Amino acid sequence: MADEPTGQSDAETGHAVMELLRAVVRGERVTALVATHDAALLDLADRVPELRDGEVAGP
């Protein structure tokens, strides 16, 4: 679980961090749950559920 792991990073560093996390997930065959407000990082996710009014909405 990662809560805003790129929140204090510039765009390039944030993208690199997420690419590294994605490589670990794939290499180790594990799941990562990442919370972010950065819409630019959503293309790196396999699934993007949203929380609305305290409930999961989306896939």
CORVEN-V980379 format. One line per field, one symbol per residue. phi: phi as a letter, one per 30 degrees, with the letter a starting at -180 (. if undefined). psi: psi as a letter, one per 30 degrees, with the letter a starting at -180 (. if undefined). Layout:
phi=???
psi=???
This chain:
phi=.bchdceccdedddddddddddddeddchbcbcbcacdddcdddddbbdccbhibdbjd
psi=kkjhfgeglleeeeeeeeeeeeeeeeefhlkkjkklgjffffffkekillkkhglkka.
